[in-house]
Amino acid sequence: MRLGTVVLLSLLTVSAFAKKKGDEFKLFYLGGQSNMVGYGYNKDLPDSLLKNMDDVWIYHGNPVSDGNESGGLGLWEPLKPGHGRNFKSDGEKNSLSNRFGMELSFAYRLKQLYPDAKIAIIKYARGGSSIDSLAGGGFGCWEPDYKGKGGINQWDYFLKTVNGALSQLDINGDGKPDVLIPCGIAWMQGESDADKSVEIAQRYEANLKRLMDMIRASFRTDDLPVVIGKITDSWNHKRGIVWPYGDLVRQAQEDYVRKDDKAEIVRETKYYHYSDPWHYQSKDYIDFGKRVADKMYQLME
């Protein structure tokens, strides 16, 4: 009797909640490795990106190496600086850092292009991660079939992030169920597949296509727009070329977008400068976000 009453009350509560009209959000996923994580410094941000953006929310999955149960934990919060390197989440509280990635200028530009829209961002990216299982090392691997350490890898964290984000019916906390419309994927990755061997680099196009198709399937949209950033090389004066097989991966990226009508590539990364052998400067993350948003807009429209 008591159990039946609880179930009935729960159903009535869900029914009453469902009748309330919530908000509609354009939903985007941001993924990849460290130049998607973001190594820009908050202190370098212009005033327009330092303040909270109206109607922009982010669910940032906790980024960790393979085999860690905390990977992918997160919660919805208004977008603000601090979602770059050293960001952490335990699923109950986000610990923002003094770094940022392309998410700020990406959202800011989208709000210019869609001034009346509400924006939702799901982010999961892990520095040093590869797609190919033979290139994973200690940073992590996105290959869905790769068991890795403890049977948990970056693909599992991606799924955990997405499932956690989409399981919350009311992302902005106004007491009404929201509707999230998948609109696009932004992917910045490939460096860790470009420094191990010719064979790994030559597999990158096939690996990238499979992964993007599976991410699209996760959002149940076969033709979901994909915008990728073309990898570059710092040619560090002490190390020389950093990604020995970068040309093969760059060609693979070009081949992928050439064959996919709903994919685009940001090539302006070749003009970016580096703060260390691997990562862009603050101003470049700002430029990258704007350019990804513009490419996304072209594909969406």
Disulfide bonds with the S-S distance in Angstrom:
none
